[in-house]
Amino acid sequence: MLVLAALTAVTALSVSPVAQAEERTCRGTLGAVTVDNVRVPQSATCTLNGTRVGGNVVVERGATLAANNIRVRGSVQAEGARSVRLQAGSRVNGDVQLKAGGSATVRDSFVGGTLLLDTNNGTFDLSRNRIEGNLQAFQNTGALSIFNNTIDENLQCKANNPPPTGGGNIVGGNKEDQCAGL
């Protein structure tokens, strides 16, 4: 009886599935494939074309991401990235957070959460997007262009130098500070 119980326990342990989200390191190009998470390592360049991401995309220091027509169930996060481009019908269900990096383009895309630009030093083009959360731009030191976006919550801009330019934005909440006239 003890032998049978021990065999049953060993069998149960050996066939129990372990759920793990796998991370795909991207250097080069990923096409129309489905992956769990994507990481663009330091100083690498990654192009995503029609890629489906079940989790998050993380762009590391000095790295470049160019994404066209992607679907991300989670968020896109970049800290210290050289460049981030989301365009051509890309869809991010979570937030897009771009901090302490270079330039970015978010054009003709959907963001299900907040689009945050914080202490970046490059040129930014934010045009024709649908943003279900806030669009927030704080302490950026490059040219910042915000045109023809639909933002469900607030458009908030503070301490950007030069101040953002733009117009034609439809905002469900408030247009605040430097973005009051956009």
Buried (B, 14 or more C-beta within 10 A) or exposed (E): EEEEEEEEEEEEEEEEEEEEEEBBEBEEEBEEEEBBBBBBBEEBBBBBBBBBBBBBBBBBBBBBBBBBBBBBBBBBBBBBBBBBBBBBBBBBBBBBBBBBBBBBBBBBBBBBBBBBBBBBEBBBBBBBBBBBBBBBBBBBEBBBBBBBBBBBBBBBBBEBEEBBEBEEBEBEEEBBBBBEEB
